[in-house]
Amino acid sequence: MYKSVIKPLADFIFSVVAFIILLPVFLIITIFLIICNRGNPFFFQRRPGKNDEMFFIVKFKTMTNQKDKYGHLLPDENRTTKLGKIIRQTSLDEIPQLLNVIKGDMSFVGPRPLLPEYLPLYNSEQKKRHLVKPGITGWAQINGRNAISWEKKFELDVWYVENLSFFTDLKIIIFTIKKVLISHGIYQETGKSVDVFKGSSL
């Protein structure tokens, strides 16, 4: 009942309310990023959702499209703007994803939506993370976020899928607020936001 009816309804209601409340912040950041990014405040990218169905995730754009002499994008840490770093550290870049929740592509809580090219790299256990809608925050985010290994993230994602409940979601939301306030786990010890997943040896 909670998973199929209450959770989707709560996602829609609370995402609409949250977006209305955060609309002034949304507009201010949009204006600043239009100036900083020379007209492009948003980042769109295809991501796999529930049952691997593709959708376009939307976030505030915190990085430039700077490339090296061979035409390859520079590492994340070299492309992140000063304003972008502040927005990411405070998790304000996630605000536009409320529109993904309203649309029904995402949930407030669930495994984070990753890159499409990772799909063939998952083992049978890791694939379970796509049995539910991806979320703005999740069990892995309150247990290390980008500071833990891919294998650990997927293990936590699958745990969530198998233990999804109202109280689990409530706990994740409460701890997410705490994590955002102290900006914990956003970056790895190397200083990079996250490494590329190349497959698991498990």
C-alpha positions as CSV (number, residue, x, y, z in Angstrom):
1,M,0.0,0.0,0.0
2,Y,2.7,2.5,1.0
3,K,5.0,1.6,-1.9
4,S,2.3,1.6,-4.7
5,V,-0.1,4.3,-3.5
6,I,1.0,6.4,-0.5
7,K,4.6,7.0,-1.5
8,P,3.8,8.3,-5.1
9,L,1.0,10.5,-3.8
10,A,3.2,11.9,-1.0
11,D,6.0,12.5,-3.6
12,F,3.7,14.6,-5.8
13,I,2.1,16.6,-3.0
14,F,5.3,17.4,-1.1
15,S,7.3,18.1,-4.2
16,V,4.7,20.7,-5.4
17,V,4.7,22.3,-1.9
18,A,8.5,22.3,-1.6
19,F,8.9,23.8,-5.1
20,I,6.5,26.6,-4.3
21,I,8.3,27.3,-1.0
22,L,11.7,27.2,-2.7
23,L,10.6,29.2,-5.8
24,P,12.3,32.4,-4.7
25,V,15.6,30.5,-4.1
26,F,15.1,28.7,-7.4
27,L,14.7,32.0,-9.3
28,I,17.6,33.8,-7.6
29,I,20.0,30.9,-8.4
30,T,18.7,30.7,-11.9
31,I,19.4,34.4,-12.5
32,F,22.9,34.1,-11.0
33,L,23.7,31.1,-13.1
34,I,22.5,32.7,-16.3
35,I,25.0,35.4,-15.6
36,C,27.8,33.1,-14.5
37,N,27.2,30.5,-17.2
38,R,26.4,33.0,-19.9
39,G,22.8,32.0,-20.5
40,N,22.6,28.3,-19.4
41,P,21.6,27.7,-15.8
42,F,20.4,24.1,-16.1
43,F,22.0,20.8,-16.7
44,F,20.0,18.1,-18.5
45,Q,21.1,14.5,-18.9
46,R,19.5,11.2,-19.7
47,R,19.3,8.8,-16.8
48,P,17.7,5.4,-16.3
49,G,14.8,5.3,-13.9
50,K,12.6,2.5,-12.6
51,N,12.9,-0.6,-14.8
52,D,15.6,1.1,-16.7
53,E,13.2,3.6,-18.4
54,M,15.1,6.7,-19.5
55,F,14.2,10.2,-18.5
56,F,16.0,13.6,-18.5
57,I,17.2,14.6,-15.1
58,V,17.5,18.4,-14.5
59,K,19.9,20.1,-12.0
60,F,21.5,23.5,-11.7
61,K,24.6,23.7,-13.9
62,T,27.6,24.0,-11.6
63,M,30.3,23.1,-14.1
64,T,31.6,24.6,-17.4
65,N,32.0,22.6,-20.6
66,Q,35.8,23.3,-20.6
67,K,37.8,20.7,-22.7
68,D,41.4,19.9,-23.1
69,K,43.3,20.2,-26.4
70,Y,42.0,16.8,-27.5
71,G,38.4,17.8,-27.1
72,H,37.9,15.8,-23.8
73,L,36.1,17.4,-20.9
74,L,38.4,18.4,-18.1
75,P,38.0,16.6,-14.7
76,D,35.0,17.8,-12.6
77,E,37.1,19.6,-10.1
78,N,38.7,21.7,-12.9
79,R,35.3,22.7,-14.4
80,T,33.4,23.5,-11.2
81,T,32.8,27.2,-10.9
82,K,33.2,29.1,-7.6
83,L,29.4,29.7,-7.5
84,G,28.9,26.1,-8.6
85,K,31.0,24.8,-5.7
86,I,28.8,26.7,-3.2
87,I,25.6,25.4,-4.8
88,R,26.9,21.8,-4.7
89,Q,28.2,22.0,-1.1
90,T,24.8,23.2,0.0
91,S,23.0,20.7,-2.2
92,L,21.0,23.6,-3.8
93,D,21.8,22.1,-7.2
94,E,19.2,19.4,-6.4
95,I,16.2,21.8,-6.3
96,P,15.3,21.5,-10.0
97,Q,14.9,17.7,-9.5
98,L,11.6,18.5,-7.7
99,L,10.3,18.9,-11.2
100,N,11.4,15.3,-12.0
101,V,9.5,14.2,-8.9
102,I,6.4,16.2,-9.9
103,K,6.6,14.7,-13.3
104,G,6.8,11.2,-11.8
105,D,10.2,10.2,-13.1
106,M,11.7,10.3,-9.6
107,S,10.9,10.0,-5.9
108,F,12.1,12.0,-2.9
109,V,13.8,8.9,-1.6
110,G,15.4,6.1,-3.7
111,P,18.7,5.1,-5.3
112,R,20.4,8.0,-7.1
113,P,19.9,7.9,-10.9
114,L,23.3,7.2,-12.5
115,L,24.6,7.2,-16.1
116,P,23.0,5.0,-18.8
117,E,26.4,3.5,-19.7
118,Y,26.6,1.9,-16.2
119,L,23.6,-0.3,-16.9
120,P,25.5,-3.2,-18.6
121,L,28.2,-3.0,-15.9
122,Y,25.9,-4.0,-13.0
123,N,25.9,-7.5,-11.7
124,S,22.5,-9.3,-11.0
125,E,22.3,-8.0,-7.4
126,Q,23.2,-4.4,-8.3
127,K,20.5,-4.3,-11.0
128,K,17.9,-4.5,-8.2
129,R,18.4,-0.8,-7.6
130,H,16.3,-0.1,-10.6
131,L,13.2,-1.9,-9.3
132,V,12.1,1.3,-7.7
133,K,12.1,5.0,-8.8
134,P,15.4,6.8,-8.4
135,G,15.4,9.5,-5.6
136,I,16.8,12.9,-4.8
137,T,18.3,11.3,-1.7
138,G,18.7,7.7,-0.6
139,W,20.1,5.2,1.9
140,A,23.6,5.5,0.3
141,Q,23.5,9.3,0.5
142,I,23.0,9.3,4.3
143,N,25.7,6.6,4.7
144,G,28.6,8.1,3.0
145,R,27.3,9.7,-0.3
146,N,30.4,10.2,-2.6
147,A,32.9,9.3,0.2
148,I,32.2,5.5,-0.2
149,S,33.0,3.0,-2.9
150,W,30.7,2.1,-5.7
151,E,30.2,-1.4,-4.4
152,K,29.2,-0.1,-1.0
153,K,26.8,2.4,-2.6
154,F,25.1,-0.4,-4.6
155,E,24.9,-2.6,-1.5
156,L,23.1,0.2,0.3
157,D,20.8,0.9,-2.7
158,V,19.7,-2.8,-2.8
159,W,19.2,-2.8,1.0
160,Y,16.8,0.1,0.5
161,V,14.9,-1.6,-2.3
162,E,14.4,-4.7,-0.1
163,N,13.5,-2.7,3.0
164,L,11.4,0.2,1.6
165,S,8.9,1.5,4.1
166,F,7.5,4.7,5.4
167,F,9.7,4.7,8.4
168,T,12.8,4.0,6.3
169,D,12.0,7.0,4.0
170,L,11.3,9.2,7.0
171,K,14.6,8.3,8.6
172,I,16.4,9.0,5.3
173,I,14.8,12.4,4.9
174,I,15.6,13.4,8.5
175,F,19.2,12.4,8.1
176,T,19.5,14.0,4.7
177,I,18.6,17.4,6.2
178,K,21.3,16.8,8.8
179,K,23.9,15.8,6.2
180,V,23.1,18.9,4.0
181,L,23.5,21.2,7.0
182,I,27.0,20.0,7.7
183,S,27.9,19.3,4.0
184,H,29.1,15.9,4.9
185,G,30.2,13.2,2.3
186,I,29.9,15.3,-0.8
187,Y,33.5,14.9,-1.8
188,Q,35.8,11.9,-1.6
189,E,39.1,12.2,0.2
190,T,40.8,12.8,-3.1
191,G,38.8,16.0,-3.6
192,K,36.9,14.8,-6.6
193,S,33.2,14.6,-6.5
194,V,33.0,11.0,-7.7
195,D,35.0,8.5,-9.8
196,V,33.7,6.7,-12.9
197,F,32.2,3.3,-12.3
198,K,34.0,0.7,-14.4
199,G,32.3,-2.4,-13.3
200,S,32.4,-4.5,-10.2
201,S,34.8,-7.4,-9.5
202,L,32.2,-9.1,-7.3
